[in-house]
Amino acid sequence: MVGLRVMPLLPELTADQRAEIRQSCGFACVRCGVTIYRYLGLPDGPGATLLCPTCHGLVEEGRLTANQVHSFHANPVVRQRHFARDRLPFSNELPQLIVGGSRMLRDTPIPITLDGEPILIFAPPRRSMGATRISVRLGAADGTPMQVIDGNEWKPHDGSWHFLLRGDRYSMMAARGDGLCVLRIVARNRLAVEHLRTTINGRRLEVTPDWLEVDGKRYVDRIGSGTLIGLEL
């Protein structure tokens, strides 16, 4: 089956236009409610919508029709009565983090930087009833830093990374190399870095809820809480 030919990415939107699209779509994919998304032009008509990488893939494969996309956009799943917001990272506050064997991190927007690169950034939504803003920066196949997610927007457009929602986990995996980031949604406003591994500029980092390892040395309870950057490596 041939997918929709025209559902273009919209990278040149203004900040106001992006805010309007996020608001109209409920700050998430209109079909499944995942809070990682792309800004996409609606097929066969004016306007724009939000779809997660998985649902956009269904469009490209021809498993979602133009009529279905328009129907989801007109009635986003997050606005439906049955939708359980607590199973996904919707919160008006900065999330608490379980990472690196440290005590629960609170008020720590950037838990770790590597060579000056912020690996993860968390922020509350710009508006009430929005989603926790998540940014992920990992090494590309050649070790150069690459923005995988920027404020919930999925950045790779070339198939170099894959995204999946698996149960209560957001999983991002490099198509080449061993780049990986898995964030587990523990409870409302609480996230665990289930597993992260990457190499940036020759420096290797691996992180779990219980420890972190950088350049072959393992550490526990090194990430500070209540500060802008928890640990600079």
Sequence and secondary structure as in RCSB ss.txt:
>XXXX:A:sequence
MVGLRVMPLLPELTADQRAEIRQSCGFACVRCGVTIYRYLGLPDGPGATLLCPTCHGLVEEGRLTANQVHSFHAN
PVVRQRHFARDRLPFSNELPQLIVGGSRMLRDTPIPITLDGEPILIFAPPRRSMGATRISVRLGAADGTPMQVID
GNEWKPHDGSWHFLLRGDRYSMMAARGDGLCVLRIVARNRLAVEHLRTTINGRRLEVTPDWLEVDGKRYVDRIGS
GTLIGLEL
>XXXX:A:secstr
    S   B TT  HHHHHHHHHHHTSS TTT  S BEEEE TTSS EEEE HHHHHHHHTTSS HHHHHHHHHS
 GGGSTT  GGGTT  SS  EEE TT S B S SEEEEETTEESEEEE  SSTT   EEEEEEE TTS EEEEEE
TTEE   SSSEEEEEETTEEEEEESSSS EEEEEEEETTEEEEEEEEEEETTEEEEE SS EEETTEEESS   S
SSSEEEE 
